[in-house]
Structures are given as structure tokens and as C-alpha cells.
Amino acid sequence: MTSTGEAIEAQERAGTQSLWGAVREALAGAHGRDFTEGPIGRAIFILAVPMVLEMMMESIFVVVDVFVVAHLGADAVATVGLTESFMTILYTLAMGLSIGAGAMIARRIGEKDPEGAAHTAAQVVLFGLVLSLLIGLLGALFAPRLLVIMGASPGVLKNVSFTRVMLGGNASVVLLFLINSVFRSSGDAATAMRTLWLANAINIVLGPALVFGWGPLPQLGVVGAAIGTTIGRGTGVLFALSRLRKPESRVRLRAHHFQLDLALIGRVIRLSSAATFQVFVGMASWIGLVRIIASFGSAALAGYTIGMRVVMFALLPSFGMSNAAATMVGQALGANKPERAETAVWRTARYNAVFLALIGLTFVLFAKQIVGGFTSDADVARYGVMALRTVAYGFVFYAYGMVIGNSFNGAGDTRTPTWINLFVFWVLEIPLAWVLSHQTGLGAFGVFIAMTIAFSTLAVVSAVVFRRGSWKTKQV
């Protein structure tokens, strides 16, 4: 072999070893790595791998869950769809708090202040627990009335126990959001991955077992899916809390961190308030869309629910990449390296665009086969295929929108994406969805078109504003 050939072979071996070394480091937790130093691409990779795997597991659960419930009929699927429109309010609170807390924790880690990061984490967990318990009590009590307000059919109202369990057990959802945000923002994405894998592995096994009554377990129908989900997520929360007590944790919680600090909670709430409203604007728009679609009957609502579950299967891993970008931004700004933060955002967005372009093409080409795996009802399948194909056309835009929007939040600039969301989802999307569906004869198809237009617009506007760079000067 010539010396040139030997050199090329050596470089290939080194590249392969480097790749597998990065994968091993990512899955092990990268406890000793400083993400404010070194090659940006490798840092993104090490953060993104566990975040993407974490979200892939969530995607699998989302698809398995709706697959199981779909076997119970359109009313059961519609019950899940309507209940999730209420759960979006809880997701809004949890995500808003996690955005604010994540920005603060990432900044403290970048400043080399782990004690400050731990104190922030403990106060957020404490506040989230109290808030979720209060909301859970009210949600469980008023579940039937909430379903009626959303236009539930008599068949859906028979499944009200599903809604009661999901709303009543929401503390497991809220705390899972908050604690995993602590892990991600500190750079320990691997532990967040393990937490969600544990929670959803239990969901995937226990949910169907309780729905269909496998072995000695009772056959509970659709409510069994809610019970399995709550138990799985609750187990994940307990595991995550145990990891935060370990000496090797990047953010190690001790008893004194939980001493009530109203001033710090106030700072987190102020930072999170815009983030919460930001998420609320986006999430509440889904409630508006569900309400419009519900007017076309249970088949349209069931098809929409199936289609959107499949869409989330693709988008959740992309959220993992956007979370990696947010962590990079927060820690880089804490280390006073804004240019490193900006470079990380654009590079992550390009990676995400390639991934979603391939997934979107797959959905467009094989929508009938994919939706057909969830339902044999021709009417439900027709709406599901319509939703999946139409939304998939905008996937490349969504890739950039997710990364850039989350990067604003990672920098602590929660107000900018809030205003963008308000314009796109409420000024544009909801009115457009109503007009296209009710005034043009397009029906539910008009809603799906409005969704694609809105999310594509979100990406373009976000990119233009991000280039201005005002986010680099935010203090948290």
C-alpha cells in the first residue's frame, strides 16, 4: 500500500473512532465536557444524540398510544383528541416554566456557578408541584363540563373517566417537563433521555395491558391508557429526582436548595411568563383548530388526531435538536461567547432541515399506508391522509422554525418568539382556518392548509428577526 493510501485509511479509521467516541460520550452523559469550548459540531452532536433519542421514544409512545386507542372506535380517539386539547394548557405551564428555568440554569452553568443552577432547579420543581396539584383537582372535578364546552358527542362523554385521570394526574407530566429541562440545560441530556425512556417504556407496556385486560389486569378500555400513562410518567419523575441527588450530577440538589426563595421564584416567573404565554398562544391555537374540526364530526376529528400523532412522531426528534441548540446558546452566552451561540443555531437548523425533508417526503408518498395502519374506517382514514400529507409539505420550514424559536428561549429572550407566535397563530392561522374551512367549501382540508401556511410563516419571520441579534444582549 502506498503512503498516500495508508494516510487515507488512517484518517478514515480516526474519523470512525471519533464518531463512535462521540456517540459513547453522548450516551454516557458527557459529565466532564465543557460545551462552551471545543468544536461546535461535536458539541451539538453530543447534546443532540440523547435529546433526539429521548424524543424518538416519546414519538414511539405517541404512535403506540393512538394505535391502541384507535381499536376502540372513533369516540375513543375523539376523547383522546379533546382531552389533549385540555392537556395543552398544562403543557403550556410546564413548558413555559421549563423554558425560563432552562435559560437560567444554562446561563449559570456557562458562568461556572453550579450552586446557583441547583438552587434555581429546586425552586422551580417546588413551584411546579404546587401549581399542578391545584390544577389537577379542578380539572378532575370539572372534566364533564369541559368536554361539553368542546362539543363532545354523547359517545365521548361516556369516556369522561379518561379525562379525569389525565387532568387529575397532571403533576407527573409537569414535573417530568421541569426536571428533564434541568438535565438538558445543564448539558446532561443523557439522563433526560433515560428518564423519558423509562417513563414511556412503562406506558407502552402498561397502557395496552390495561386497555385490553392482558393477563391478570382488568380490561378498563380507554381509561386504561390514561392510568398507564400516569403511572409511567410518575415513575419517570421519581427516577429523575433520584438522579439529581447523585454526587456526579451536573445539577445536584440538596435539602437547603428547597428552602422557599420567593425572590428567585419571582424571577423565574417573570422570565417564564412571556414563555408561558408564548407556548399558550401556540397550544391554545390547537384548541381553536380542534374546535373548528369538531364541527365536521367525529370522523374528521379522529382522522385529524391520527394524522397529528404521526406528525408528532417526526417532529419530536426535531425538538430534540432544537433543545440542543437552546442549551448551546444559553451556555455560550453565559461564557460571553455570542458568536459561538449563533453559529451553533444555524448549524443545528441545517441538520434539522435535512432530517425533516426526508421524513416529509416519506409522509407525502406513503400517507395512505401509514394512516391505514391505525384505522380501517375509510372516512377516518381519508381525513387522516389529508392531514398528514398537507402538513408534511411544510416540514423543511418547520425545521428552521423550531430551532430558531427555541434558541431565542435559550438566550432568555422569551418575548420575541411570543410576539411572533401571537401574530402567526392568532392573527393568521385561526381566522384563515375558519375562512378556508367554512367559507370556501374546503371543509377540514382548509384547516390543514392553514396550519401549513402558519408554520411556514413562523419559520421565515423567526429567521429574519434572529439575524438582527438583539437576543445576544439578554440578561437572565
Buried (B, 14 or more C-beta within 10 A) or exposed (E): EEEEEEEEEEEEEEEEEEEEEBBEBBBEBBEEBBBBEEEBBBBBBBBBBBBBBBBBBBBBBBBBBBBBBBBBBBBBBBBBBBBBBBBBBBBBBBBBBBBBBBBBBBBBBBBEBBEBBBBBBBBBBBBBBEBBEEBBEEBBEBBEEBBEEBBBBEBBBBBBBBBBBBBBBBBBBBBBBBBBBBBBBBBBBBBBBBBBBBBBBBBBBBBBBBBBBBEEBEEBBBBBBBBBBBBBBBBBBEBBBEBBEEEEBBBBBEEEBBEEBEEBBEBBBEBBBBBBBBBBBBBBBBBBBBBBBBBBBBBBBBBBBBBBBBBBBBBBBBBBBBBBBBBBBBBBBBBEBBEBBBBBBBBBBEBBBEBBEEBBBBBBEBBBEBBBBBBEBEBBBBBBBBBBBBBBBBBBBBBBBBBBBBBBBBBBBBBBBBBBBBBBBBEBBBEBBBEBBBEEEBBBBBBBBBBBBBBBBBBEBBBEBBEEEEBBEBEB
